[in-house]
């Protein structure tokens, strides 16, 4: 929670009704791989939005929702990009040999069934 939760922007941003709208509106943004972390990512995004509140130029809650969803979408993209570069998703040395092996459409394999 931000350090100054009593200001008007924080009341709008962290209101339970606004958070429910974010939950519903953000469902298409999240791929299945991030479903477990969804609540945490949304809360981190709200805190980030609060910290960057001086950049918000809208007036209505609809504008605020759109602004937060853009921040959230970018955060999700950053997380997915970081996971693509992580060592756990790099190919292992044995993967190259597995790719070189015969495929189900290899002519020799097909010849055995004809």
C-alpha positions in Angstrom: 0.0 0.0 0.0 1.3 3.4 -0.8 2.6 5.6 2.0 -0.1 8.2 1.6 -3.4 6.2 1.3 -5.6 9.1 2.4 -5.3 11.2 -0.7 -8.1 11.3 -3.3 -6.1 9.5 -6.0 -5.3 6.6 -3.6 -8.9 6.3 -2.6 -10.0 6.0 -6.2 -7.2 3.6 -7.2 -7.5 1.3 -4.2 -11.3 1.4 -3.8 -12.7 -2.2 -3.7 -15.1 -1.4 -6.5 -12.3 -0.1 -8.8 -10.2 -3.2 -8.0 -13.2 -5.4 -9.0 -13.4 -3.5 -12.3 -9.7 -4.1 -12.9 -10.1 -7.8 -12.1 -12.8 -8.2 -14.7 -11.3 -6.0 -17.3 -7.8 -7.6 -17.0 -8.8 -11.2 -17.7 -8.0 -11.0 -21.4 -4.6 -9.6 -20.7 -3.3 -12.5 -18.7 -2.1 -15.7 -20.4 -2.7 -19.0 -18.6 1.0 -19.1 -17.6 0.5 -16.0 -15.3 -2.9 -16.9 -13.9 -1.4 -17.9 -10.6 0.4 -14.6 -10.2 -2.5 -12.5 -11.4 -3.4 -10.9 -8.0 0.2 -10.0 -7.2 0.8 -8.5 -10.6 -2.4 -6.4 -10.3 -1.4 -5.1 -6.9 2.1 -4.3 -8.1 0.6 -2.4 -11.0 -1.7 -0.4 -8.7 1.2 0.6 -6.5 3.2 1.5 -9.6 0.3 3.6 -10.9 0.1 5.4 -7.6 3.8 6.2 -7.7 3.4 7.6 -11.2 0.1 9.4 -10.5 1.5 12.7 -11.7 1.5 11.3 -15.2 -2.2 10.6 -15.2 -4.1 13.2 -17.2 -7.6 11.7 -17.2 -10.6 12.9 -15.2 -13.0 10.0 -14.8 -12.7 6.5 -13.4 -13.1 5.2 -16.9 -9.9 7.1 -17.9 -8.2 5.8 -14.8 -9.2 2.2 -15.6 -7.8 2.5 -19.1 -4.6 4.0 -17.9 -4.1 1.3 -15.3 -4.9 -1.4 -17.9 -2.2 -0.1 -20.2 0.3 -0.2 -17.4 -0.8 -3.7 -16.5 -0.6 -4.9 -20.1 3.0 -3.6 -20.3 3.9 -5.2 -17.0 2.6 -8.6 -18.3 4.6 -8.2 -21.5 7.7 -7.4 -19.5 7.2 -10.5 -17.3 6.7 -12.8 -20.3 9.7 -11.3 -22.1 11.9 -11.9 -18.9 10.7 -15.5 -18.7 11.7 -16.1 -22.3 15.2 -15.0 -21.5 15.5 -16.9 -18.3 17.9 -19.9 -18.0 15.0 -22.3 -17.3 13.6 -21.9 -20.7 16.9 -22.2 -22.7 17.4 -25.3 -24.7 19.3 -28.1 -23.1 22.3 -29.7 -24.9 20.2 -32.9 -25.5 17.5 -30.9 -27.3 19.6 -30.6 -30.5 20.0 -34.4 -30.8 16.3 -34.9 -30.2 15.5 -32.6 -33.1 17.9 -34.5 -35.4 16.2 -37.8 -34.8 13.7 -39.4 -37.2 10.3 -37.8 -37.4 7.0 -39.8 -37.8 7.0 -38.8 -41.5 10.5 -40.1 -42.2 10.4 -42.1 -45.5 12.1 -45.1 -43.8 9.5 -45.2 -41.1 6.7 -44.8 -43.6 8.2 -47.6 -45.7 7.8 -50.1 -42.8 4.1 -49.6 -42.8 3.5 -50.0 -46.6 
